[in-house]
Amino acid sequence: MKIILLSIFLGFLTVQSVCSQDLLGFETANPDDKTDYKSAEPKALESANFLLNTALDESKPEREKALNYLGMWMDGTPDYVFYVDENIYYFTHSNKDLLAIFLAALTKNVLEHKELAGDRKELKYRSLEILLDYCLNPDNHVKPYNQLEKLEKARQRGEFREYVK
């Protein structure tokens, strides 16, 4: 179920990307050539960082391009498997824009901490913390919601990981 939900979301991003122009250079990659995905890792990290440093309500074409690039890379890379379980949808308030921020955080963690690539729980915790920090930054214009407030209270009490389980 978890992989199915992620596949549906990434499939949506891939379909969108076909209609986009200039996906930060990824349009020249051959999806059948797995080395293209390895060499695309720096651009995937750049895309993730761009999304994590751009407010949700900014309708920049670059934001869409970065999201499309990230979706294509995540969907095609043979080196990493990305898991999104049901409680991620709870913590993102079932908001596709916040889910995209979580996926950007997940990509950032995987590429910056390759030793954690197989540790699904640790990646989830770290990525949710990045999402939480993103949401709490007023510059990102994320409207407060109940799940976010509960997550922050758990973190303040030192019970973040127990709450996220």
N, C-alpha and C positions, 0 to 999 in steps of 0.2 A: 504494500500500500504506500509506504513511504517513497519508494523509488518511483512508483507510478505517478504520484503527485508531482514529484520533482520533474519527471519526464514530461508531463503535461505542461508544466510551466516553462520548461526549457524549450519544448516544441513550439509553444506560443511565441517565445522570443526568436526562435529560428525562423519561423514563418514571417514575423515582422521584419527580420533582418534581410530577407530576400528582396523586400520592397525598398530598403534603405540604400543610400549611396555611400560609397567610401567608408567601409567599416574599419577605419583605422588601419588599413592595409591587410586585414584578414581575408578579404575577398579573393586574394591571390593564393590562399592556402588550399591545398588539395586535401579534402577530408579523409581520403583513403591513405594518405601518406602520414603516418603517425609522427614522423620527425617534425612535420610542420607544427604540430601542437606543442612539442617541446620548445621549438624556437619561438613560438608565440607566447610563451609564459611571461616574458617581460611586458608585453602589451596587455596581457590579461591582468597582470598586477597593476599596471598603469590605469587600466579601465576601472578596476575595483577601487583604487585610491581616488580616482576622479569622482566616482559615484559617492564615495564616503565623504567627499569634501564639497559636495554640491547639494544645495537645498532641494527638497522634494518638489517644491512648487516652481522651480526654475524650468521653463520650457525651452531649454537650450537644445538645439539639434545634437550637440556633442554628447549630451546626457543620454539621449536615445541611442546614439551610435555606440557609446561605451557599454550600455546595457545589452545591446544586440551582440556586440563583440564578445562580451563576457558570457552570454548565453550560448553562443556558438562554441566557444572554447570549452566551457564546462560540459556541454553535451558531447563533444567529440574527443576530449583528451582521454587517452588510454591509461594515463599515469595516475589518475585520481578518480575516486568515486565519491560523489557528494550525496549525503543523506540529509533529508529534511523529514523530521517526524511530526506527528500531529500537534505536539505542543508548540512547535514553531509557528504554526498557523494561529494558535491561541495567542502567543506573545506578539505576533505581528498584527493582531486584530483582523486577520484575514484580508489585509490590505496588500495588494500586489506590489505597490511601491515600497512598502516596508519589507516585504519578502525579498525584493530585489536588493535592498540594503543588506539584509541578512546574507544573501548569496554573495554579495560583494565582500562582506566581512569573512565569510567562509573561504572564499578564494584567496583573500589576503592572508589569512592564517595558514592555509595549506602551502602557499608559495613562499611565505616568509619563515615558516617553521616546518620544513619538509619532514622532519623527524616525527611530527604529529599526524602525518597524513593518514595513518591507519587507526588513530585514536578518535573515534567518532564522538565520544562523550566530551573529551577535552576540547575538540574543535567546536562542538556545539556551545559549550560554556563560554569560550573565548569570543566566539562570533556573536553570541547574545549580548555579551558585555559591550562589544563594539556597537551593536545595534542600540542598546540602551543609551550609551553615551551619545550616539548620533541623535536619538529621539529627544534627549534632554537638552541638547544644545539649541537654544532659542533661535539661532541663525538658520536652522534647518526647517523651521516652521512646521514641526510635527505637532498636531493638536494632541493634548494629553488624553489618555484613555485609561480605563480601569486596570487592564492587564499591565500596562507600563508602570503605573503607580505602584502596584503590588510588587512588581519585579524590583523596582528601586528600593522599596521599603525592605524587602528581603535582603538586598545587597547591603543596605545600611546596617541591618542587624547582623551581618556576617553569615546569612543563611541562603545566599544566592544559589549555590549549587544544589542544596537540598530542595529549594523551591522549584528549581528548573526541572529536576528529574521528572 
